[in-house]
Amino acid sequence: MSASEPVSVPELPGGVDPAWLPPAVFRPLGSRRTLISGTGPLVDTVHGEVAYACARFGGQVARGVRAPGVSYDVVLEVGEGGDRDALGDEGFALVRAGGVTRVTAGGQAGLLYGLFHLVRLGEAAFRGERARETHRPALAPRMLDHWDNVAVHPVMGQVERGYAGGSLFWRDGLARSTPEELARVRWYGRLLAACGVNAVAVNNVNVHEAEARLLTDRVGEVAAIADALRPYGIRTHLSVSFAAPMGLGGLPTADPLHEAVTDWWAETTGRVYAAIPDFGGYVVKADSEGQPGPFAYGRSHADGANLLAGALAPYGGTVHWRAFVYDHRQDWRDRSTDRARAAYDHFAPLDGEFAPNAVLQVKHGPLDFQVREPLSPVIGAMPGTRLAVEIQATQEYTGQQRHACWLGPMWSEALRFRPEGEGRPSVGELARGGGLVAVSNAGDDPFWTGHPLAQANLYTVGRLAWRPDADPRAVLREWIELSFVPEETAGPERLRGGLHAVLDGSWRTYEKYTAPLGVGFMVQPGHHYGPSVDGYEYSPWGTYHFADRDGVGVDRSRATGTGFAGQYAKPWAEVYESPGTCPDELLLFFHHVPYGHVLHSGETVIQHIYDTHFDGVAEAEEARRVWAGLVGLVDPARHARVAERYEEQVRGAREWRDHINTYFFRKSGVPDARGRRIH
């Protein structure tokens, strides 16, 4: 392909929702004259996008230098010299002067992101004057981890914790390889680039037999996925088993300090890069929930991570080493053990021991993606280690994409949190060295995410990874304008208002009718959908609420509990230590208190439980009513799918309310002060 030949926009398979890239959003750009300057494969992609838009909306596009006597409305260019240095490969500058909108990028990737920024701005990018503004991503990588299984798992299926159908990459033990399937993978890369994501791990962190072989004799299948994603600047990563030298290489050991093991990883990694020259690196879950790791050899997790980092270093690759390590065989009777402590206990002493290209991937909360958790203290405790913050876009504990639950406010709170107090770096700033990683919520469902409104979570991942201090509500507005194009409907303001009404507070609505005050879990074991207050209470998983006749909650104070509160830096350790200073929303995470304990809100714990569960159901019912009123303003198939999901959400919210309120009424013996019926 010549440097000036555009890369065609992939054909969207029939019946698949265009998500936030419907053709209409390209009208402002596609109806104008555009000049593109620069060379390289991503510039060819930009050329193809603009050509696609112009063919649909009547504009013109040229490539190269400005022709004498020809004027352009838009100039997209890769800068030179100072621009490259100032903007970096992914950054770009935008200015409008003299009737021309100009995007100058520091590199090819920046030009691609600059193009999609114009699409987000719409007509606003081409009106009046606009002072020069620069845009650079705060974090890199901005990554999605797919928990996709190559072979269908007998319990977890094709996608572990997947709520949007099958895998985009794998089907029944084989890679998806038809032209239509690969076109959809490429379209997926297009969606991700449009919101700022630049990396994807294509298989489950729980690496089973079929997935393990992707590293060796099946690496060609990974290369085909990488080929489909590459035109949109997406680097492909692979989850690998720490025990691969034994299972795949026939070695008697996987000891990270054994010379034969080091040699095996070096040779194997070289073959991976021969097949995928821009391969991003490895993702590893080790010594966790049955996965093998360095503990078997008396080695540390730094030893394990550095083994793989050494193999990747010659090629510029990175190992993402997950910090999700804990004892999942706890004794529920032993209140001195605490799953929340585990990541800090294991990893904080290793600060400074990880290689420069090893990234410690830390869940944003200390437990497991609950609807409400404090920030993991690990994130503020390892200044000498590259840290990535891991969030969960797939709604495992937040409604499984059967409930509308936009998580932007949750993630924003975590990214803005300052572990060492005011005036000290935020989580978003601390993650600059390692990036943001989200467990993907996408699958082969026609709407990508099962629930069409769950697309907002996927979009928000990319935008907050680009700018962690962004206003999440502004990100939601972007998604609404792109996905629903309100101006092309008969009631734009009614549509905008309705979408904000059902999504803005949806996370807190979900919190209201599920587990209260940060206590977590209370879900059905195994699949984690729906209420079971004692479902994990007497299990080995360490997920307890310790409710009894006198009170509820987990004592994690230093004075009388597990000491977890003391893992935080001084300002937060002091706040969390006492029920009198602990924020209400985290009270039961940090303290075991009587049902009559009075919250800062003035309510007792038991009355708060009753009230919020009734309120949550009422809010879910109201959201269902508002959505029903948007019929005629939303694509019929999209509207019908969401309406069906709202029926299930309301049913589920009522079930949660009745289970939780009944349980705590029976435990406490305290009636609802408002006299409502408790089932």
C-alpha positions as CSV (number, residue, x, y, z in Angstrom):
1,M,0.0,0.0,0.0
2,S,1.4,3.4,-0.9
3,A,1.8,6.1,1.8
4,S,-1.0,8.2,0.2
5,E,-3.6,5.4,-0.1
6,P,-6.4,5.6,2.5
7,V,-7.2,2.7,4.7
8,S,-10.9,1.9,4.2
9,V,-13.2,2.1,7.2
10,P,-14.3,-1.4,8.1
11,E,-17.8,-2.5,7.1
12,L,-20.0,-2.8,10.2
13,P,-21.7,-6.3,10.1
14,G,-25.5,-6.1,9.6
15,G,-27.6,-5.6,12.7
16,V,-24.6,-4.4,14.8
17,D,-25.1,-1.1,16.7
18,P,-22.6,1.6,15.7
19,A,-22.3,2.7,19.3
20,W,-20.7,6.2,19.5
21,L,-19.7,6.3,15.8
22,P,-22.9,6.5,13.9
23,P,-22.4,8.0,10.4
24,A,-24.2,11.2,11.3
25,V,-21.5,12.3,13.7
26,F,-19.1,12.6,10.7
27,R,-21.3,15.1,8.9
28,P,-19.6,18.3,10.0
29,L,-16.2,17.0,8.9
30,G,-17.4,15.1,5.9
31,S,-19.2,18.1,4.4
32,R,-15.9,20.2,4.2
33,R,-12.6,20.3,2.4
34,T,-9.8,18.6,4.3
35,L,-6.0,18.5,3.6
36,I,-4.0,15.7,5.3
37,S,-0.3,16.0,5.6
38,G,2.0,13.2,6.9
39,T,3.0,9.7,6.2
40,G,2.6,6.3,7.9
41,P,0.0,3.7,8.5
42,L,-2.0,5.6,11.1
43,V,-2.1,8.7,8.8
44,D,-3.5,6.3,6.1
45,T,-6.2,5.4,8.6
46,V,-7.0,9.1,9.2
47,H,-7.2,9.5,5.4
48,G,-9.6,6.6,5.1
49,E,-11.8,8.0,7.9
50,V,-12.0,11.4,6.2
51,A,-12.6,9.9,2.8
52,Y,-15.4,7.8,4.2
53,A,-17.0,10.9,5.7
54,C,-16.6,13.0,2.5
55,A,-18.1,10.2,0.4
56,R,-21.2,10.2,2.5
57,F,-21.6,13.9,3.1
58,G,-20.2,15.6,-0.1
59,G,-16.9,17.0,1.1
60,Q,-13.4,16.6,-0.4
61,V,-10.1,15.3,0.9
62,A,-6.6,15.7,-0.4
63,R,-3.3,14.3,0.8
64,G,0.1,15.9,0.7
65,V,1.0,19.6,0.2
66,R,-1.5,22.4,-0.4
67,A,-2.2,22.9,-4.1
68,P,-1.8,26.5,-5.4
69,G,-5.1,28.4,-5.4
70,V,-6.9,25.7,-3.4
71,S,-8.3,26.5,0.1
72,Y,-9.2,24.1,2.7
73,D,-11.6,24.2,5.7
74,V,-9.6,21.6,7.7
75,V,-5.9,20.8,7.9
76,L,-4.7,17.6,9.6
77,E,-0.9,17.4,9.8
78,V,1.9,15.6,11.6
79,G,4.1,18.3,12.9
80,E,7.9,18.5,12.9
81,G,10.6,19.6,15.3
82,G,9.2,21.4,18.3
83,D,5.7,20.1,17.8
84,R,6.9,16.5,18.0
85,D,8.8,17.2,21.1
86,A,6.1,19.2,22.9
87,L,3.2,17.0,22.0
88,G,4.6,13.5,22.0
89,D,3.5,10.8,19.7
90,E,-0.1,10.7,21.0
91,G,-0.7,14.4,21.5
92,F,-2.1,17.1,19.3
93,A,-2.9,20.8,19.1
94,L,-6.1,22.3,17.8
95,V,-6.5,25.9,16.6
96,R,-9.1,27.7,14.4
97,A,-8.0,30.9,12.7
98,G,-8.8,32.6,9.4
99,G,-11.7,30.2,8.7
100,V,-9.4,27.1,8.9
101,T,-9.5,24.4,11.6
102,R,-6.0,23.0,12.0
103,V,-5.0,19.9,14.0
104,T,-1.2,19.5,14.4
105,A,-0.1,16.2,15.9
106,G,3.2,15.1,17.4
107,G,3.0,11.8,15.7
108,Q,0.7,9.5,13.7
109,A,-1.2,8.4,16.8
110,G,-1.8,12.0,17.8
111,L,-3.3,12.7,14.3
112,L,-5.7,9.8,14.8
113,Y,-6.8,11.1,18.2
114,G,-7.0,14.6,16.8
115,L,-9.4,13.4,14.1
116,F,-11.7,11.8,16.6
117,H,-11.6,14.9,18.8
118,L,-13.0,16.9,15.8
119,V,-15.7,14.3,15.5
120,R,-16.6,14.8,19.2
121,L,-16.7,18.6,18.8
122,G,-18.9,18.4,15.7
123,E,-19.9,21.8,14.2
124,A,-18.3,23.6,17.2
125,A,-14.9,22.8,15.7
126,F,-15.6,24.8,12.6
127,R,-17.3,27.9,13.9
128,G,-15.7,31.2,14.8
129,E,-12.1,31.5,16.1
130,R,-10.5,29.0,18.5
131,A,-7.3,29.7,20.5
132,R,-4.6,27.0,20.3
133,E,-5.3,24.2,22.7
134,T,-3.1,21.2,23.3
135,H,-4.3,17.7,24.2
136,R,-2.0,15.0,25.5
137,P,-3.0,11.8,27.3
138,A,-2.2,11.8,31.0
139,L,-1.9,8.0,31.2
140,A,-0.3,5.3,29.0
141,P,-1.2,2.6,28.4
142,R,-5.0,3.0,28.4
143,M,-5.8,-0.7,28.3
144,L,-8.7,-3.2,28.3
145,D,-8.3,-6.7,29.7
146,H,-10.6,-9.2,28.0
147,W,-11.5,-12.1,30.2
148,D,-12.2,-14.1,27.1
149,N,-11.6,-17.9,27.0
150,V,-10.4,-19.5,23.8
151,A,-12.2,-22.7,24.7
152,V,-15.6,-22.5,26.3
153,H,-15.1,-23.0,30.1
154,P,-17.5,-25.4,31.7
155,V,-18.5,-22.9,34.4
156,M,-17.5,-19.4,33.1
157,G,-18.4,-19.9,29.5
158,Q,-16.7,-18.2,26.5
159,V,-16.1,-15.0,28.5
160,E,-15.5,-15.1,32.2
161,R,-17.7,-12.4,33.9
162,G,-19.0,-11.5,30.4
163,Y,-22.4,-10.1,30.1
164,A,-22.5,-9.2,26.4
165,G,-22.6,-12.5,24.6
166,G,-19.5,-14.4,23.3
167,S,-16.0,-13.2,22.6
168,L,-15.1,-10.9,19.8
169,F,-11.9,-12.8,19.3
170,W,-12.6,-16.5,20.0
171,R,-15.4,-19.0,19.3
172,D,-15.6,-22.6,20.5
173,G,-11.8,-23.1,20.8
174,L,-10.9,-21.2,17.6
175,A,-9.9,-17.7,16.6
176,R,-12.6,-15.8,14.8
177,S,-11.2,-15.6,11.3
178,T,-14.0,-14.9,8.7
179,P,-13.8,-11.5,6.9
180,E,-17.0,-10.4,8.7
181,E,-15.6,-11.4,12.1
182,L,-12.3,-9.6,11.6
183,A,-14.1,-6.6,10.3
184,R,-16.0,-6.4,13.5
185,V,-12.7,-6.7,15.5
186,R,-11.4,-3.8,13.4
187,W,-14.5,-1.8,14.1
188,Y,-14.0,-2.5,17.8
189,G,-10.5,-1.1,17.5
190,R,-12.1,2.0,15.8
191,L,-14.5,2.5,18.7
192,L,-11.6,2.2,21.2
193,A,-9.4,4.7,19.4
194,A,-12.3,7.1,19.2
195,C,-12.5,7.2,23.1
196,G,-8.7,7.0,23.6
197,V,-7.9,3.3,24.4
198,N,-4.6,2.1,22.9
199,A,-4.0,-1.4,24.2
200,V,-6.0,-4.7,24.5
201,A,-5.2,-8.0,26.2
202,V,-7.1,-10.6,24.2
203,N,-7.5,-13.5,26.7
204,N,-8.4,-14.3,30.2
205,V,-6.0,-13.7,33.1
206,N,-7.1,-17.1,34.3
207,V,-5.0,-18.9,31.7
208,H,-6.4,-22.4,30.9
209,E,-4.8,-25.0,28.6
210,A,-6.1,-23.6,25.3
211,E,-5.2,-20.0,26.2
212,A,-1.7,-21.0,27.3
213,R,-0.9,-22.2,23.8
214,L,-1.5,-18.7,22.3
215,L,2.0,-18.0,23.5
216,T,3.6,-20.6,21.4
217,D,2.1,-22.7,18.6
218,R,-1.0,-20.6,18.4
219,V,0.6,-17.2,18.3
220,G,-0.4,-16.8,14.7
221,E,-4.0,-16.4,15.9
222,V,-3.0,-13.6,18.2
223,A,-1.1,-12.0,15.2
224,A,-4.3,-12.0,13.1
225,I,-6.1,-10.1,15.9
226,A,-3.2,-7.7,16.2
227,D,-3.4,-7.1,12.4
228,A,-7.1,-6.2,12.7
229,L,-6.5,-3.8,15.6
230,R,-3.3,-2.2,14.4
231,P,-4.8,0.3,11.9
232,Y,-6.4,2.1,14.9
233,G,-3.2,2.2,17.0
234,I,-4.2,-0.6,19.4
235,R,-1.3,-2.7,20.7
236,T,-2.1,-6.3,21.5
237,H,-1.2,-7.9,24.8
238,L,-1.4,-11.5,26.0
239,S,-2.2,-13.1,29.3
240,V,0.2,-15.9,30.1
241,S,0.6,-18.6,32.7
242,F,3.6,-18.2,35.0
243,A,4.0,-22.0,34.7
244,A,4.3,-21.9,30.9
245,P,7.9,-23.2,30.9
246,M,6.6,-26.4,32.4
247,G,3.3,-26.7,30.6
248,L,4.6,-25.6,27.2
249,G,8.3,-25.9,27.4
250,G,8.7,-29.3,29.1
251,L,11.0,-27.9,31.8
252,P,10.8,-29.4,35.3
253,T,10.5,-26.0,36.9
254,A,9.2,-22.5,36.5
255,D,11.5,-21.0,39.1
256,P,12.1,-17.4,38.0
257,L,15.7,-17.5,39.1
258,H,16.5,-20.7,37.2
259,E,18.7,-20.1,34.1
260,A,16.8,-22.5,31.9
261,V,13.5,-20.7,32.7
262,T,15.1,-17.4,31.9
263,D,16.3,-18.7,28.6
264,W,12.9,-20.3,27.7
265,W,11.1,-17.0,28.3
266,A,13.7,-15.1,26.3
267,E,13.4,-17.4,23.3
268,T,9.6,-17.7,23.4
269,T,9.2,-13.9,23.7
270,G,11.5,-13.4,20.7
271,R,9.2,-15.7,18.6
272,V,6.2,-13.7,19.7
273,Y,7.8,-10.4,18.5
274,A,8.8,-12.1,15.2
275,A,5.1,-12.7,14.7
276,I,3.8,-9.4,16.2
277,P,6.5,-6.7,16.0
278,D,4.5,-4.2,17.9
279,F,3.4,-6.6,20.6
280,G,2.6,-4.8,23.9
281,G,3.6,-7.4,26.4
282,Y,2.3,-9.9,29.0
283,V,-0.5,-9.8,31.7
284,V,0.0,-12.1,34.6
285,K,-2.2,-13.3,37.4
286,A,0.1,-15.4,39.7
287,D,-0.4,-17.0,43.1
288,S,-4.0,-16.0,43.1
289,E,-7.2,-18.1,43.1
290,G,-5.3,-21.2,42.1
291,Q,-3.0,-19.7,39.4
292,P,0.7,-20.7,39.7
293,G,3.3,-18.2,40.8
294,P,6.7,-17.6,42.3
295,F,5.6,-18.5,45.8
296,A,6.0,-22.2,44.9
297,Y,9.7,-21.6,44.7
298,G,10.1,-19.4,47.7
299,R,10.5,-16.4,45.4
300,S,8.9,-12.9,45.6
301,H,6.5,-11.4,43.1
302,A,9.2,-9.0,42.1
303,D,11.3,-12.0,41.1
304,G,8.5,-13.3,39.0
305,A,7.7,-10.0,37.4
306,N,11.3,-9.2,36.6
307,L,11.8,-12.6,34.9
308,L,9.2,-11.6,32.3
309,A,10.2,-8.0,32.2
310,G,13.7,-9.1,31.3
311,A,12.4,-11.2,28.4
312,L,10.3,-8.2,27.1
313,A,12.8,-5.4,27.6
314,P,14.8,-5.9,24.4
315,Y,11.6,-5.3,22.4
316,G,10.1,-2.4,24.4
317,G,7.4,-4.6,25.9
318,T,5.8,-4.4,29.4
319,V,4.7,-7.0,31.9
320,H,1.5,-6.1,33.8
321,W,1.7,-8.0,37.0
322,R,-1.6,-8.1,38.9
323,A,-1.6,-7.4,42.6
324,F,-4.8,-9.4,43.2
325,V,-3.1,-11.9,45.5
326,Y,-4.9,-13.1,48.7
327,D,-5.8,-16.2,50.7
328,H,-9.0,-17.6,49.3
329,R,-9.1,-20.4,51.9
330,Q,-9.8,-18.3,55.0
331,D,-11.6,-19.4,58.2
332,W,-14.7,-17.2,58.6
333,R,-14.4,-17.6,62.4
334,D,-11.0,-16.0,62.5
335,R,-11.6,-12.2,62.6
336,S,-7.9,-11.4,62.6
337,T,-7.5,-12.4,59.0
338,D,-8.6,-9.8,56.4
339,R,-8.7,-10.2,52.6
340,A,-8.6,-6.4,52.3
341,R,-5.0,-6.4,53.8
342,A,-3.5,-8.9,51.4
343,A,-2.3,-6.8,48.4
344,Y,-0.6,-4.3,50.7
345,D,1.0,-7.0,52.9
346,H,2.3,-8.8,49.8
347,F,3.5,-5.9,47.7
348,A,4.3,-2.8,49.7
349,P,7.5,-4.3,51.1
350,L,8.7,-4.9,47.5
351,D,8.5,-1.2,46.5
352,G,11.6,-0.3,44.4
353,E,12.4,-4.0,43.5
354,F,10.4,-4.2,40.2
355,A,12.1,-3.7,36.8
356,P,11.4,-0.4,34.9
357,N,9.2,-2.2,32.4
358,A,7.2,-4.1,35.1
359,V,3.9,-2.5,36.0
360,L,2.1,-3.6,39.1
361,Q,-1.6,-3.7,38.3
362,V,-3.7,-2.8,41.4
363,K,-7.5,-3.0,41.7
364,H,-8.8,0.4,42.7
365,G,-10.4,-1.0,45.8
366,P,-8.8,-3.5,48.2
367,L,-11.4,-6.2,47.8
368,D,-13.0,-7.0,44.4
369,F,-14.8,-4.3,42.4
370,Q,-17.7,-3.8,44.9
371,V,-20.3,-1.1,44.4
372,R,-18.5,0.9,47.1
373,E,-15.0,0.4,48.5
374,P,-12.2,2.7,49.7
375,L,-9.2,3.2,47.5
376,S,-6.6,0.4,47.8
377,P,-3.8,1.6,50.1
378,V,-1.3,0.0,47.8
379,I,-1.7,2.8,45.3
380,G,-0.3,5.4,47.7
381,A,2.4,3.1,49.3
382,M,4.7,2.3,46.4
383,P,6.4,5.5,45.0
384,G,9.3,3.5,43.6
385,T,7.1,1.2,41.4
386,R,5.2,1.8,38.2
387,L,1.5,1.3,39.1
388,A,-1.5,0.7,36.9
389,V,-5.0,1.2,38.4
390,E,-7.4,-1.6,37.5
391,I,-11.1,-0.9,37.2
392,Q,-13.9,-3.2,36.1
393,A,-16.1,-2.0,33.2
394,T,-17.9,-5.4,33.1
395,Q,-20.6,-5.1,35.7
396,E,-19.9,-8.2,37.8
397,Y,-21.1,-6.7,41.1
398,T,-23.0,-3.7,39.6
399,G,-25.9,-5.3,37.8
400,Q,-24.2,-7.4,35.1
401,Q,-25.3,-5.2,32.3
402,R,-28.9,-6.1,33.1
403,H,-29.1,-3.0,35.3
404,A,-28.2,0.5,34.1
405,C,-25.3,1.5,36.3
406,W,-23.0,4.2,34.8
407,L,-19.7,3.9,36.7
408,G,-18.0,7.2,35.7
409,P,-18.6,8.9,39.1
410,M,-17.1,5.9,40.9
411,W,-14.0,5.8,38.8
412,S,-13.6,9.6,38.9
413,E,-13.8,9.5,42.7
414,A,-11.0,6.9,42.8
415,L,-8.8,8.7,40.3
416,R,-9.2,12.1,42.1
417,F,-8.5,10.6,45.5
418,R,-5.3,11.8,47.2
419,P,-3.8,9.0,49.2
420,E,-1.5,11.3,51.2
421,G,-4.1,14.1,51.7
422,E,-4.7,17.5,50.2
423,G,-1.9,19.0,48.2
424,R,-0.4,15.6,47.5
425,P,-0.7,13.7,44.2
426,S,-4.0,12.2,43.1
427,V,-4.4,8.6,42.1
428,G,-4.6,9.7,38.4
429,E,-1.2,11.4,38.9
430,L,0.3,8.4,40.6
431,A,-0.8,6.1,37.8
432,R,1.1,8.2,35.1
433,G,3.8,5.6,35.0
434,G,1.6,2.5,34.6
435,G,-1.7,3.7,33.2
436,L,-5.4,2.7,33.6
437,V,-6.6,-0.8,32.9
438,A,-10.2,-1.9,32.7
439,V,-11.7,-5.3,32.5
440,S,-13.7,-5.1,29.3
441,N,-17.5,-5.2,29.1
442,A,-17.7,-5.9,25.4
443,G,-18.7,-9.0,23.5
444,D,-20.3,-10.2,20.3
445,D,-23.8,-8.9,21.3
446,P,-25.3,-6.7,18.6
447,F,-25.1,-3.8,21.1
448,W,-21.5,-4.6,22.1
449,T,-22.2,-4.4,25.8
450,G,-25.5,-6.3,26.1
451,H,-27.3,-3.3,27.7
452,P,-27.0,-0.4,25.3
453,L,-26.5,2.1,28.1
454,A,-23.5,0.1,29.4
455,Q,-21.7,1.4,26.3
456,A,-21.3,4.6,28.4
457,N,-19.0,2.7,30.8
458,L,-16.7,1.5,28.0
459,Y,-16.5,5.0,26.5
460,T,-15.9,6.5,29.9
461,V,-12.9,4.2,30.5
462,G,-11.0,5.6,27.5
463,R,-11.9,9.3,28.2
464,L,-10.9,9.1,31.9
465,A,-7.7,7.3,31.1
466,W,-6.9,10.1,28.7
467,R,-7.7,12.7,31.4
468,P,-8.3,11.3,34.9
469,D,-9.4,14.7,36.3
470,A,-12.1,15.2,33.6
471,D,-15.6,15.9,34.8
472,P,-17.3,12.5,34.3
473,R,-20.6,14.2,33.6
474,A,-19.0,16.0,30.7
475,V,-17.8,12.7,29.4
476,L,-21.3,11.3,29.6
477,R,-22.5,14.4,27.6
478,E,-20.0,13.5,24.9
479,W,-21.2,9.9,24.8
480,I,-24.9,11.0,24.6
481,E,-24.2,13.5,21.8
482,L,-22.2,10.9,19.8
483,S,-24.4,7.8,20.4
484,F,-27.9,9.3,20.2
485,V,-27.2,12.5,18.0
486,P,-30.0,14.4,19.7
487,E,-30.0,17.3,17.2
488,E,-31.3,14.9,14.5
489,T,-34.3,13.9,16.6
490,A,-37.7,15.7,17.1
491,G,-36.9,16.4,20.7
492,P,-33.3,16.9,21.4
493,E,-33.6,18.5,24.8
494,R,-36.1,15.9,26.0
495,L,-33.7,13.2,24.8
496,R,-30.7,14.7,26.5
497,G,-32.6,15.3,29.7
498,G,-34.0,11.8,29.7
499,L,-30.7,10.2,29.2
500,H,-29.1,12.2,32.0
501,A,-32.0,11.5,34.3
502,V,-31.6,7.7,33.9
503,L,-27.8,7.6,34.0
504,D,-26.3,10.5,36.1
505,G,-27.3,8.9,39.4
506,S,-27.6,5.3,38.4
507,W,-24.5,4.1,40.3
508,R,-25.9,5.6,43.6
509,T,-29.3,4.2,42.8
510,Y,-27.8,0.7,42.4
511,E,-25.9,1.2,45.7
512,K,-29.0,2.1,47.5
513,Y,-30.9,-1.1,46.8
514,T,-27.9,-3.5,47.2
515,A,-25.2,-3.9,49.9
516,P,-25.3,-0.9,52.3
517,L,-22.6,1.5,53.7
518,G,-19.7,-0.2,52.0
519,V,-20.1,-3.6,53.5
520,G,-20.0,-5.3,50.1
521,F,-20.9,-8.6,48.5
522,M,-24.2,-10.1,49.8
523,V,-24.6,-11.6,46.3
524,Q,-25.5,-15.1,45.1
525,P,-22.3,-17.2,45.2
526,G,-20.7,-18.2,41.9
527,H,-22.5,-16.1,39.4
528,H,-22.8,-13.0,41.7
529,Y,-26.2,-11.9,40.4
530,G,-28.9,-11.0,42.8
531,P,-29.1,-10.9,46.6
532,S,-27.9,-13.6,49.1
533,V,-27.0,-11.8,52.3
534,D,-25.2,-14.8,53.8
535,G,-24.2,-16.3,50.5
536,Y,-20.5,-15.9,51.2
537,E,-20.7,-15.3,55.0
538,Y,-19.4,-18.8,56.0
539,S,-17.2,-19.4,52.9
540,P,-13.4,-19.4,52.6
541,W,-13.3,-16.4,50.3
542,G,-12.9,-13.7,53.0
543,T,-16.0,-11.7,52.1
544,Y,-17.8,-11.3,55.4
545,H,-20.2,-8.8,56.9
546,F,-20.4,-10.3,60.4
547,A,-24.0,-9.3,61.0
548,D,-25.4,-10.6,64.3
549,R,-28.2,-9.6,66.6
550,D,-26.2,-6.6,67.9
551,G,-24.7,-5.0,64.8
552,V,-23.1,-5.3,61.4
553,G,-19.8,-4.5,59.7
554,V,-16.1,-5.5,59.7
555,D,-13.8,-4.0,62.3
556,R,-10.7,-3.0,60.3
557,S,-9.4,-0.5,62.9
558,R,-5.9,-0.6,64.3
559,A,-7.2,-0.5,67.9
560,T,-9.6,-3.4,68.0
561,G,-9.7,-4.9,64.5
562,T,-7.6,-6.3,61.6
563,G,-5.4,-3.1,61.4
564,F,-6.3,-2.5,57.8
565,A,-7.1,1.2,58.4
566,G,-3.4,1.6,59.4
567,Q,-2.2,0.7,55.9
568,Y,-3.2,4.2,54.8
569,A,-1.1,7.3,55.1
570,K,-1.7,9.4,58.2
571,P,-4.7,11.6,57.2
572,W,-6.8,8.8,55.9
573,A,-5.7,6.3,58.6
574,E,-7.0,8.7,61.2
575,V,-10.2,9.3,59.3
576,Y,-11.0,5.6,58.9
577,E,-9.9,4.6,62.4
578,S,-13.0,5.8,64.2
579,P,-16.7,5.4,63.5
580,G,-17.0,9.0,64.5
581,T,-14.9,10.2,61.6
582,C,-15.3,7.5,59.0
583,P,-17.5,8.6,56.0
584,D,-21.0,7.1,56.2
585,E,-20.7,5.4,52.9
586,L,-17.7,3.3,54.1
587,L,-18.7,2.8,57.7
588,L,-19.5,-0.9,57.6
589,F,-16.3,-1.6,55.5
590,F,-14.2,-0.3,58.4
591,H,-16.3,-0.8,61.5
592,H,-18.7,-3.2,63.3
593,V,-21.4,-1.0,64.8
594,P,-24.8,-1.4,66.5
595,Y,-27.9,-1.1,64.4
596,G,-28.8,2.0,66.4
597,H,-25.5,3.8,65.6
598,V,-26.2,7.3,64.3
599,L,-24.7,8.2,61.0
600,H,-23.4,11.7,60.1
601,S,-26.7,12.0,58.1
602,G,-28.6,11.8,61.4
603,E,-30.1,8.4,60.6
604,T,-29.5,5.2,62.4
605,V,-27.8,2.4,60.5
606,I,-30.9,0.3,60.5
607,Q,-33.2,3.1,59.3
608,H,-30.6,4.0,56.6
609,I,-30.8,0.4,55.4
610,Y,-34.6,0.5,55.2
611,D,-34.8,4.0,53.6
612,T,-32.2,3.5,51.0
613,H,-33.6,0.2,49.8
614,F,-37.1,1.7,49.4
615,D,-35.6,4.8,47.7
616,G,-33.5,2.7,45.3
617,V,-36.5,0.8,44.1
618,A,-38.4,4.0,43.6
619,E,-35.6,5.5,41.6
620,A,-35.3,2.4,39.4
621,E,-39.0,2.5,38.7
622,E,-38.7,6.2,37.8
623,A,-35.9,5.5,35.4
624,R,-38.0,2.8,33.7
625,R,-40.8,5.4,33.3
626,V,-38.4,8.1,31.9
627,W,-36.9,5.6,29.4
628,A,-40.4,4.5,28.3
629,G,-41.1,8.2,27.5
630,L,-38.2,8.4,25.1
631,V,-39.8,6.0,22.6
632,G,-39.7,7.6,19.1
633,L,-36.6,9.6,20.0
634,V,-34.3,6.5,20.1
635,D,-33.6,3.8,17.5
636,P,-36.5,1.2,18.0
637,A,-34.2,-1.8,18.5
638,R,-32.0,0.1,21.0
639,H,-35.1,1.4,22.8
640,A,-36.6,-2.1,23.0
641,R,-33.5,-3.7,24.4
642,V,-33.1,-1.0,27.1
643,A,-36.9,-1.2,28.0
644,E,-36.5,-5.0,28.4
645,R,-33.5,-4.5,30.7
646,Y,-35.4,-2.0,32.8
647,E,-38.1,-4.6,33.5
648,E,-35.4,-6.9,34.9
649,Q,-33.8,-4.0,36.8
650,V,-37.0,-3.1,38.6
651,R,-37.7,-6.7,39.4
652,G,-34.1,-7.2,40.7
653,A,-34.2,-4.0,42.7
654,R,-37.4,-5.1,44.5
655,E,-35.8,-8.5,45.2
656,W,-32.8,-6.8,46.7
657,R,-34.9,-4.5,48.8
658,D,-37.0,-7.3,50.2
659,H,-34.1,-9.6,50.9
660,I,-31.9,-7.0,52.6
661,N,-34.7,-5.3,54.6
662,T,-36.2,-8.6,55.8
663,Y,-32.8,-10.0,56.8
664,F,-31.9,-6.9,58.9
665,F,-35.4,-6.6,60.4
666,R,-35.1,-10.2,61.6
667,K,-31.5,-9.7,62.8
668,S,-32.1,-6.5,64.6
669,G,-35.7,-6.7,65.7
670,V,-36.0,-3.0,64.9
671,P,-39.1,-2.0,62.8
672,D,-39.1,0.5,60.1
673,A,-39.8,3.9,61.7
674,R,-42.0,4.8,58.6
675,G,-44.2,1.8,59.0
676,R,-43.6,0.4,55.6
677,R,-44.2,-3.3,55.0
678,I,-41.0,-5.4,55.3
679,H,-41.5,-8.8,53.6
